[in-house]
């Protein structure tokens, strides 16, 4: 039976709110934990507290293409929002993107 973790977070910076793990979590750490727990694949949900979390997720998929997929996100008021959706749909940059979610406004909006 295939075991999939439907929501994991990877990040390098920023401060998560409880109950999230408080220290950064890398793709390599996730793979080690998945192997130990018998998890075959995981869906990465990039976090809001690390502005580079989408890129981190993309790199994780590139490093472990058979283990990760992404639920990418962007802000609806992002002037590049349409471009981000087009890129995601084309597979050019978000290879492995399983779905896209949005947030109404950016932290600055």
C-alpha positions as CSV (number, residue, x, y, z in Angstrom):
1,X,0.0,0.0,0.0
2,X,1.3,3.5,-0.9
3,X,1.5,5.8,2.1
4,X,1.3,9.5,1.4
5,X,1.6,12.3,3.9
6,X,-0.9,14.9,2.6
7,X,0.7,17.9,4.3
8,X,4.3,18.7,5.2
9,X,6.1,22.0,5.5
10,X,9.6,22.8,4.6
11,X,11.3,26.1,5.4
12,X,14.6,27.8,6.2
13,X,13.7,31.1,7.8
14,X,10.9,32.9,9.6
15,X,9.0,32.1,12.8
16,X,6.1,29.7,12.6
17,X,3.1,29.9,14.9
18,X,2.4,27.1,17.4
19,X,1.7,24.2,17.0
20,X,4.2,24.1,14.1
21,X,7.7,22.8,14.6
22,X,9.8,25.8,15.6
23,X,13.0,25.1,13.9
24,X,13.6,25.0,10.1
25,X,12.8,21.7,8.3
26,X,14.7,20.6,5.2
27,X,13.8,18.2,2.4
28,X,16.6,15.9,3.6
29,X,15.2,15.8,7.1
30,X,11.7,15.1,5.7
31,X,13.0,12.2,3.6
32,X,14.8,10.7,6.6
33,X,11.6,11.0,8.7
34,X,9.5,9.6,5.9
35,X,11.8,6.6,5.5
36,X,11.8,6.0,9.3
37,X,7.9,6.1,9.4
38,X,7.4,4.1,6.2
39,X,5.9,7.1,4.2
40,X,6.4,6.8,0.5
41,X,5.5,10.3,-0.7
42,X,4.5,13.7,0.7
43,X,2.7,16.8,-0.5
44,X,4.6,19.9,0.4
45,X,2.5,22.9,1.5
46,X,4.8,26.0,1.3
47,X,4.6,28.1,4.4
48,X,3.6,31.8,4.7
49,X,6.3,32.6,7.2
50,X,9.2,31.9,4.8
51,X,8.9,34.0,1.7
52,X,11.1,31.6,-0.2
53,X,9.1,28.5,0.7
54,X,7.7,28.0,-2.9
55,X,11.3,27.9,-4.3
56,X,12.4,25.6,-1.5
57,X,9.5,23.2,-2.4
58,X,10.4,23.3,-6.1
59,X,14.0,22.4,-5.2
60,X,12.8,19.5,-3.0
61,X,10.8,18.1,-6.0
62,X,13.8,18.5,-8.2
63,X,16.0,16.6,-5.7
64,X,13.4,13.9,-4.9
65,X,11.0,13.8,-7.8
66,X,9.5,10.4,-6.8
67,X,8.9,11.5,-3.2
68,X,7.4,15.0,-3.2
69,X,4.7,17.1,-4.9
70,X,3.8,20.7,-4.2
71,X,0.7,22.6,-3.3
72,X,2.1,26.0,-4.4
73,X,0.6,29.3,-3.3
74,X,0.6,33.0,-4.2
75,X,-1.2,36.1,-3.1
76,X,-4.2,37.2,-5.1
77,X,-3.0,40.8,-5.1
78,X,0.4,39.7,-6.5
79,X,0.9,41.6,-9.8
80,X,2.6,38.5,-11.1
81,X,-0.3,36.2,-10.1
82,X,-1.5,35.4,-13.7
83,X,2.1,34.7,-14.7
84,X,2.6,32.3,-11.8
85,X,-0.6,30.4,-12.7
86,X,0.5,30.1,-16.3
87,X,4.0,28.9,-15.3
88,X,2.5,26.4,-12.9
89,X,0.1,25.1,-15.5
90,X,2.9,24.7,-18.1
91,X,5.1,22.7,-15.7
92,X,8.1,24.9,-16.6
93,X,9.0,25.9,-13.1
94,X,6.6,24.2,-10.8
95,X,7.2,20.6,-12.0
96,X,5.5,18.4,-9.5
97,X,2.9,21.0,-8.6
98,X,-0.2,19.1,-7.5
99,X,-2.4,22.2,-7.0
100,X,-2.3,25.9,-6.3
101,X,-3.9,27.8,-3.5
102,X,-4.2,31.5,-2.9
103,X,-4.4,34.0,-0.1
104,X,-6.5,37.1,-0.4
105,X,-3.8,39.7,0.3
106,X,-0.1,39.9,0.8
107,X,1.4,40.8,4.2
108,X,2.1,44.3,2.7
109,X,-1.4,44.6,1.2
